[in-house]
Structure formats: structure tokens, C-alpha cells
Amino acid sequence: MPRTTAHRAALAAALVTPLLLPLWAAGPARAHGAPTDPVSRVVACSPEGGGRADSAACRAAVAANGAPFTAWDNLRVANVDGRDRQVVPDGKLCSGGLPGYKGLDLARADWPATRMTPGETLTMRYVSTIPHTGTFRMYLTKPGYDPAGPLSWSDLPGKPFAEVTDPALTDGAYGVEATLPSDRTGRHVLYTVWQNSSTPDTYYSCSDVVFPEKKDAALPEKKQEEKEPQGGEKENTPLASNSGPASEPTPGPAS
């Protein structure tokens, strides 16, 4: 199976039919992983991102990049060994400092985002096209973060709000569970670092998330429910509308 076809089969299976994942997990794809919920920029803006890939932010990212994000699961840097702040430059956190992903670093307030609730328990779904052992470190931008500026290490707390080692791999994805900070409002970036112990690689990802503004926090529960999509699922969409994929990608043939 060609690399691009394998990527499409993997992401389609992860987003639509998790039971199909064992078919491709044993296949020859040479890639590794990325968050699909909350959706990361690289997944949202990949050819498999559905309606999100057609958002203004993703179109600008692809244009700045000069190429589509076909290798959405391969945003990794070798031999970092925990020295993230020394190796990855300010303003290039979302790309990991890799030129092939530079479009992900654009400072914008309209990236496709996932709605979150302060203090809730989050289970990140981190799709893995090649399983590895390692530790996930999760950071949330500080209160007062301005998405109109480039993301810098100073925008993140010194320590992660969650650190999880070797979470279970289920249906082709790691479930990384953590309690979100309770003091965030508005738009933020969930920054995930996956430091492998089975390889010398470290993976970086930016997931844009939106918390209720303070003025919305006291709205009646019924009003809040009206903002949720049918079925009780979180929104992986721009703020103004539900612009998720009209139809999910079709899984490719198993190999």
C-alpha cells in the first residue's frame, strides 16, 4: 500500500470505524501518530481533515507550508531527550521546528477547535499508526493567552498539567486521560509532547480548544446543551459554525 493510501486508511478508520484499525495496524505504513480528539492542527489540515481542511486557517497553513500535510502522523524530532525548550524554538512549537510543517505555526485565532469545559476529565485520543512506548506530557496555554501572537514556551506553564506513561492502546489509539485546569476561558492551545522510550523520537502537536467565556459560565444548563452537536459529541470545529467533515474519508484496502 502506498504511504499516502496507508495514511488515509489509518485516519479514516480512526475517525469512523475503530473496529477496522487492527487491519491497518499490522500493515507496512511507516508513520507514527497524532491526536484526533481534541483534533490537532496537522490532522485537521491534512487531506483527510474533511471540512476542517477547507477552513481559512488550514488553507493558509497549506499555502505557507507549500505542500499538503499528508504525513500528519510523522511530526517528530530525534534525540531531544526531554530538552524540548532548548531544541524547539519559540514561535515554532506546533511544527516542532520542522520546515515541512511550518504552516502549523501561523498565529491565528480561527484554527479548527474543540470545545472544552474547565476542570473536566479529558481523554485524548492519540491515533498511533505505529505503536511506541513513551510518556505523554500535556500543557495548556496560560490564562490570558493571545492566539493572535506566535506560540512561545513562555505561553506554557513550566510543568505539564498531566504526564502519562504508556497508556493503553485501544482500537489503534492511545487514550490519554487527564483533568483539565479549571481556570481557563476562551481560546487556548493544548500542547502535547510524546517522548518515546522505544525510539529516540519526540512528537509535538497543537490542538486548539475553546472554553466558555466567563459571561457564559453561568448560563442555564439547557442553553449550554444547545451548543453541543447531536449525539453529545464534542465539536472539532471553528467557533462560528459546525464545519466538520461533510463525509468522512473512505478507508483504503487493508494490507
C-alpha positions in Angstrom: 0.0 0.0 0.0 1.5 3.4 -0.9 2.3 5.6 2.1 -0.4 8.2 1.4 -3.0 5.5 0.9 -2.0 3.9 4.2 -2.3 7.2 6.0 -5.8 7.8 4.6 -6.9 4.3 5.6 -5.5 4.8 9.1 -7.1 8.1 9.8 -10.4 7.2 8.2 -10.6 4.1 10.3 -9.7 6.0 13.5 -12.3 8.7 12.9 -15.1 6.5 11.6 -14.8 2.8 12.3 -12.4 2.0 15.1 -13.0 -1.8 14.7 -11.2 -1.6 11.3 -8.0 -0.4 12.9 -6.4 -3.8 13.6 -6.5 -4.4 9.8 -4.1 -1.5 9.1 -2.2 -1.6 12.3 -0.3 -4.6 11.1 0.3 -3.1 7.6 3.5 -1.6 6.3 2.8 2.1 6.9 5.9 4.0 8.1 4.4 6.6 10.3 3.6 7.0 14.0 0.7 9.1 15.4 -1.1 12.3 16.2 -4.1 13.5 18.3 -7.5 13.2 16.6 -9.6 14.3 19.7 -9.1 17.1 20.5 -8.2 17.4 16.9 -4.6 18.5 16.3 -3.8 21.1 13.6 -1.9 18.7 11.5 -4.8 16.2 11.4 -7.4 18.9 10.8 -5.5 20.4 8.0 -4.4 17.1 6.4 -6.1 15.8 3.2 -8.2 13.6 5.5 -9.4 16.5 7.6 -12.7 16.7 5.9 -14.5 20.1 6.2 -11.9 21.3 8.6 -9.2 21.1 6.0 -11.2 23.7 4.0 -11.2 26.2 6.8 -9.4 29.6 6.2 -6.7 28.7 8.8 -6.0 25.3 7.1 -5.9 26.8 3.7 -3.4 29.4 4.9 -1.3 26.8 6.6 -1.1 24.7 3.5 -0.2 27.8 1.4 2.5 28.8 3.9 3.8 25.2 4.0 4.0 24.9 0.2 2.6 21.3 0.4 -0.3 19.4 1.9 0.1 17.8 5.3 0.0 14.2 4.0 2.4 12.9 6.7 0.1 14.0 9.5 1.5 11.3 11.8 5.1 12.0 11.3 5.8 15.3 13.2 8.7 14.1 15.2 12.2 15.3 16.2 15.0 12.9 17.0 17.3 12.9 20.0 15.6 15.6 22.0 15.8 13.6 25.3 13.5 15.9 27.2 15.2 19.1 26.2 12.1 20.4 24.4 12.6 24.0 25.4 16.2 24.0 24.2 15.6 22.2 20.9 12.2 23.6 19.7 12.4 27.4 19.0 9.8 29.9 20.2 7.2 30.5 17.6 7.7 27.0 16.1 6.2 24.8 18.8 3.4 23.5 16.6 5.8 22.4 13.8 8.4 21.1 16.2 10.8 23.4 14.3 10.5 21.2 11.2 10.3 23.2 7.9 7.9 20.6 6.5 5.3 21.6 9.0 5.9 25.4 9.3 2.4 26.3 8.2 1.1 24.9 11.6 2.9 27.8 13.4 0.7 30.6 11.9 -0.6 32.9 14.6 -4.3 32.9 14.0 -7.5 32.8 16.2 -9.5 30.7 13.7 -7.9 27.3 13.8 -10.4 24.5 13.9 -11.1 24.0 17.6 -12.7 21.6 20.1 -15.0 23.0 22.8 -13.9 22.0 26.3 -15.2 22.6 29.9 -12.7 23.8 32.6 -11.9 21.1 35.2 -13.4 18.3 33.1 -11.8 14.9 32.7 -10.3 14.8 29.2 -9.5 11.5 27.4 -7.3 12.5 24.5 -7.5 10.1 21.5 -4.0 9.8 20.1 -4.1 7.7 17.0 -0.9 5.6 16.5 -0.1 4.2 13.1 3.0 2.5 14.6 2.8 1.9 18.4 5.6 3.0 20.6 6.2 3.2 24.3 6.8 6.5 26.0 5.4 9.4 28.0 2.8 12.0 27.1 3.2 15.4 28.6 0.2 17.8 28.2 0.3 21.6 28.6 -2.4 24.2 28.3 -1.6 27.8 27.5 -1.7 30.1 30.5 -4.7 32.3 31.4 -4.6 35.4 29.2 -3.0 33.6 26.2 -3.4 35.6 23.0 -3.8 33.4 19.9 -3.0 36.4 17.6 0.7 36.0 18.6 3.1 33.2 17.9 3.1 30.4 20.4 6.1 30.5 22.6 7.3 28.5 25.6 6.5 31.4 27.8 2.9 30.9 26.9 3.0 27.5 28.6 3.4 26.7 32.3 6.8 25.4 33.4 5.3 22.0 34.2 2.6 19.9 32.3 -0.8 19.6 33.9 -0.7 15.9 33.1 2.0 13.3 32.4 1.0 9.8 31.4 3.4 6.9 30.6 2.4 4.0 28.4 -1.4 4.5 28.3 -3.4 1.6 26.9 -3.6 1.3 23.1 -7.2 0.5 22.2 -8.6 0.3 18.6 -5.5 1.9 17.2 -5.3 4.9 19.6 -3.9 5.7 23.0 -6.4 7.1 25.5 -4.5 9.7 27.5 -6.7 10.7 30.5 -6.2 13.9 32.4 -8.1 16.6 34.4 -8.1 19.9 32.6 -7.2 23.1 34.6 -10.3 24.8 36.0 -9.2 28.5 35.4 -9.2 28.8 31.6 -11.7 30.8 29.4 -11.7 31.5 25.7 -9.4 30.1 23.1 -6.3 28.1 24.1 -3.8 25.6 22.8 -3.4 22.1 24.2 0.2 21.3 23.5 1.1 17.6 23.6 4.6 16.2 23.8 5.1 12.4 23.3 8.6 11.4 24.2 9.2 7.9 23.0 11.2 5.4 25.1 11.2 2.7 22.3 12.8 5.2 19.7 14.9 8.3 20.0 12.0 10.4 18.7 9.7 13.0 20.4 6.4 14.1 18.8 4.8 17.5 19.1 1.2 18.6 18.5 -1.1 21.6 18.9 -4.8 21.1 19.5 -6.8 24.3 19.6 -9.5 24.3 22.2 -12.2 26.8 23.4 -13.5 27.2 26.9 -16.7 29.1 27.8 -16.1 32.8 28.4 -16.8 34.0 32.0 -20.1 35.6 30.9 -21.3 32.2 29.6 -20.3 30.1 32.6 -23.5 30.8 34.5 -25.9 30.2 31.6 -28.6 27.7 32.3 -27.7 24.1 31.5 -30.3 24.0 28.7 -28.5 26.8 26.9 -25.2 25.0 27.2 -26.7 21.8 25.8 -28.0 23.7 22.8 -24.3 24.4 21.8 -23.5 20.7 21.7 -23.8 18.7 18.5 -26.3 15.9 18.3 -25.2 12.7 20.0 -23.3 14.6 22.8 -20.0 14.6 20.9 -17.5 17.4 21.3 -17.2 19.8 18.4 -13.9 19.7 16.4 -14.9 22.9 14.5 -14.2 26.5 14.1 -16.1 28.6 16.7 -18.7 30.2 14.4 -20.2 27.1 12.9 -20.0 23.3 12.7 -17.7 22.9 9.7 -16.5 19.4 10.4 -16.3 16.9 7.5 -19.5 16.5 5.5 -18.4 12.9 4.9 -15.5 11.0 6.4 -12.7 9.6 4.2 -13.3 6.1 3.0 -10.8 3.5 4.4 -8.4 2.2 1.9 -7.8 -1.5 1.3 -6.2 -3.5 4.1 -2.7 -4.8 3.6 
